[in-house]
Amino acid sequence: MVKKSRTLLQRAKEIFSLIENEENSFPKSRLKNAGFNPDTAEKWLELIIFIQRQPRIRLIKTTRNTVVEKLEGRFSQMSLKYFLDETQPLERRLRSLGAYADSIIVQQRQDRLLKSD
């Protein structure tokens, strides 16, 4: 019997499905239930953490092209990063979250204005 390898997307979905079904923190070894050995699980988790720290994007697919649209500017990224920093005081983190939300709204309004022209 030939073992069919999983696509990257299938692997990512399996990891997030396992994470979603857990109530609390869990040992990395539990990823073996999704078919990952310890080294592969570690690499995938590092990749996920790296991606989660990157700017959000949206893919716009046309019949001939795929365009990558960046959804956050530098200020938005900085504000979100500061909010997620658990070493910062809660009040500062909340202000940073407000700044993040405001920057996203401003950016979305600008995008709508450009698209309506």
N, C-alpha and C positions, 0 to 999 in steps of 0.2 A: 504494500500500500504506500502510495506517494503522499508525503506530508506537504500540504499546501501552506506556504508561508503567508503570514498576515501582512496586510498593508500597514503603513505608518498610521493612517487614520483609524483602522480597526484596532490597532494596539492602543492608541490614545483613548479611544472610546472605552475599551476594556478597563484601562486604568481609572478613568473618571467614573465609570459605572461602579467599580469597586469602592472608590472614595465616597461616592454619593450614598452608597448603601451602608456606610459605617456611621455610627452615632457619634463617636469620639475619635481621639487620636488612636492610631494603631501601628503595630510594628511593620516595617518595610517588608518583612518576610511574608506578610499576608498577600503580597502581590504575586506570590507563587500560585495562588488560587486563580490568577488571570494568566498563568503560563509564563511568568517572568522569573528568570534565575536572579540571584542577588546582585550580580554585577550589572546585568541589563536593567533591573529595576532601579538601581542607583543612577545609572546614566539617564534613564527616562525621567526620573524625578528631578534631576539637575536641569535637564532640558526644559521641563515644565516651569520650574522656578525662574529660569532665565527668560522664557517667553512671557511669563506673567509680569515681568518688570519692564517690558518693552511697550512702546506706544501702541495704542489700539489702532487697528486698521479695518477697512472694509474693502471687499473685492467687488468691483463693478465689472460684470461680464457682458460683453457684447458678442455679436456673431463672430467677430474676427479677433478681438482683443480682450485681455483682462487688465483692468487698471487697478492699481493699489492706491487706495485713498487713505491718507493718514488722518485719523479722527482727533488727535490731540496735539496741541502745540507744546512747546517747551515749558511754558508756565503751567499748563495743565498737568503735564507729567511731573514736574517738580512738586506741585501742590499735592497730588495724589501720593507721591513717594513720601512726602513729609507726613501726611495723614496716616499712612500705614506704618510709620516708624513708632513702635511701641515704647521707645525710650523717651519720647517727647511728652510733655505734659498734656493731659487730656484737653484742656481749654485751647491750647495752640493747635492741637490736631483737629479739633472741631472747626476752628477758624480756617484752617487749611482746607478742610473738606468743603466749606462754604465757598472758598476761593476757587476750588476745583470745579464745583457745580456751576458757578458763575461763568468761569472761562469756557466751559463746554457749551453753555447756552449762548454766549456771545458768538462763539465759533459757528454754531449751528445756524444762528440768525444770519451771519455773514454769508455762509454757504447758500442759504435760501435766497438772499438778495442777489448773489452772483448768478444763480441758476435762473432767476426770474428775468434777468436782463437779456 
